[in-house]
């Protein structure tokens, strides 16, 4: 019954090829839903609807930390979409594959798949796909250069140029999902490059766009890197709010990436003392509650303590 509902939804023009299924599921429930749908999907013959459903499930798998399994879903979706001549879906999955390969630190494959997405999107006039492909291409290049400890500024400037092109197209289209992806990519790249003022600007754009689309993974990632940007800029009090929100949201969808902002908050707690951090949390109470509710706010100290225990 769930698959039939998704199948009907997949026929809609507004089907979210670049989003996940976080509105109804989170944490262990999301994992259960993905596992539950896995077997019936395998038995279902290829169709455009199957490729599209596999797209959002693959995205959700990556967001919840199951990157290898996500690759399998996206690769199958690429093949089905190609057979069914659903080019937009094919391009979307190439873009998702690129992002997933970055998560696995396979930057060569990430660049190759984003290039395929870019070529195909330009050939077919898929501007949303082009915006995402440009963002993924630049994003992959930044990570590859950093991993190879390349110091030539020209390499990074070229990558940032692709990222800026992706954001410009996304903004022109008014597509908030691709805007969120492009702004997030640029923000993360600028954090890596220590261009912190620009990073904060882009990540705040990413927060706004991801919040509008309801993409909890992108929202959490934006908050996590925004905390990093503030911390590196020595704006320690400003680090607390996005750090707490990123930690909580990513943990809620079962993403292991919640540990990144948690580590930052524990480091900050050691520098400030627990009382100072608690006072900042109290001052930010209503801003935090506006995003994650009272239960989320009250769980934050426990979540920080949980992370500290995991380090012992």
GISUL-V914631 format. One record per helix or strand of 3 or more residues. SS is the DSSP state (h for helix, s for strand). FROM is the first residue (numbers start at 1). TO is the last residue. If there is no record, write none. Layout:
BEGIN
SS/FROM/TO + SS/FROM/TO
END
This chain:
BEGIN
h/2/10 + h/27/43 + h/48/63 + h/67/83 + h/87/103 + h/107/124 + h/127/147 + h/153/173 + h/176/192 + h/196/213 + h/216/232 + h/236/252 + h/258/272 + h/274/283 + h/285/310
END
